[in-house]
Amino acid sequence: MRAVSLDLDGLDADAVEAVFFEAGAYSVVLTDRRDDAILEPKPGEIRLWPATRLQAIFADDGASEDALAAIAGAIGCGRSALHVEEIADRAWEREWLKDFRPMRFGRNLWICPSHASVDERDAIVVALDPGLAFGTGTHPTTRLCLEFLDERHARTRTANDDLVLAEKPAATRVVDYGCGSGVLAIAALKLWPQAEGLAHDIDPQALTATHDNALANDVAERIETFAEADALAARLRTQGGADLVLANILSGPLCELAPILCQLMAAGGELVLAGLLDEQADEVIAAYAPLLALRRWRSLEGWSCLAGCKPR
């Protein structure tokens, strides 16, 4: 196979991508050339990195010199701007998993890919391979939420364990709002075997991923997915609300969703918010102040996790 890369340098990404596909590329990927962060965009805004690199994959007999010259002509760049590399033909659908290893969150909670295992006596393992939906534990915001769950579990009131701090009852109803891969809901169900999970996302791929991951972890019968927030709210109204609500999204939506997320909670329930930068924490805390008091629970690599309880 052959990989052809091009630094866009102001070229229209969509137009260039179309040229490569018309030339027979199997796939086209846009990547960051300089490791510049793109944080929360404005509503309706789609942004690329300041320095973006395009890489296209062709068959062994693709990307001939004539084809490359035609691509360069269509784009309006010199042939020398196209960098060609021969790459080995491997099982790419599994190749990229090789660097995804078991990850520990707190004391007992682990995320483990299907090709690996965890050899820890008290390990609580969520089986998860990277997929299309966000949430595998590698991002600081997901890590913060998983560490919160592990610590919350350690504070669960347990009659059979004198070493556990008897500060919190076991979670019985957990909401994962903006569920992505469903990792937070699934982790909660693995930590609390009697709990039920309710997962919401507007992305159909996320709901499919959540269902598939729940099946892989033998918790599918205890988790329900919702494409509509109103349906989730109606379900919880009949049950008195959730005792644990997690939302790992962006600061803007977190602020807008303050009344909705608080309505999902039972009296005395806990709210955990992530997906916000440290400098955005005060704004989010202020948005929730009329409803409940949020505190800064923990910060990691510039990202904050907030937590608070709904008054009884």
BELLINLIN-V833640 format. One record per backbone hydrogen bond with DSSP energy under -1.0 kcal/mol. CO is the residue of the C=O (numbers start at 1). NH is the residue of the N-H. If there is no record, write none. Layout:
<<CO	NH> <CO	NH>>
This chain:
<<1	87> <2	58> <3	85> <4	56> <5	83> <6	54> <8	11> <12	16> <13	17> <14	18> <15	19> <16	20> <17	21> <18	22> <19	23> <20	25> <21	24> <27	57> <29	55> <31	53> <42	45> <51	33> <52	8> <53	31> <54	6> <55	29> <56	4> <57	26> <58	2> <59	62> <64	68> <65	69> <66	70> <67	71> <68	72> <69	73> <70	74> <71	75> <72	76> <72	77> <78	81> <79	82> <83	5> <85	3> <90	92> <91	94> <91	95> <92	96> <94	97> <95	98> <97	100> <103	111> <108	124> <109	105> <110	126> <111	103> <112	128> <113	116> <120	123> <124	110> <126	112> <134	181> <139	143> <140	144> <141	145> <142	146> <143	147> <144	148> <145	149> <146	150> <147	151> <148	152> <149	153> <150	154> <151	155> <153	156> <155	167> <155	168> <158	161> <161	164> <165	167> <168	157> <172	196> <173	243> <173	244> <174	198> <175	246> <176	200> <179	182> <182	186> <183	187> <184	188> <185	189> <186	190> <187	191> <188	192> <192	195> <196	174> <197	224> <198	176> <199	226> <200	178> <200	179> <203	207> <204	208> <205	209> <206	210> <207	211> <208	212> <209	213> <210	214> <211	215> <212	216> <214	219> <215	218> <219	222> <222	197> <224	199> <226	201> <228	232> <229	233> <230	234> <231	235> <232	236> <233	237> <234	238> <236	239> <236	241> <242	266> <243	270> <244	175> <245	272> <246	177> <247	274> <250	254> <251	255> <252	256> <253	257> <255	258> <257	261> <258	262> <259	263> <260	264> <264	242> <266	269> <269	310> <270	245> <271	308> <272	247> <273	306> <274	249> <276	304> <277	280> <278	281> <280	284> <281	285> <282	286> <283	287> <284	288> <288	291> <288	292> <295	307> <298	305> <300	303> <302	278> <303	300> <305	297> <305	298> <306	273> <307	295> <308	271> <310	268>>
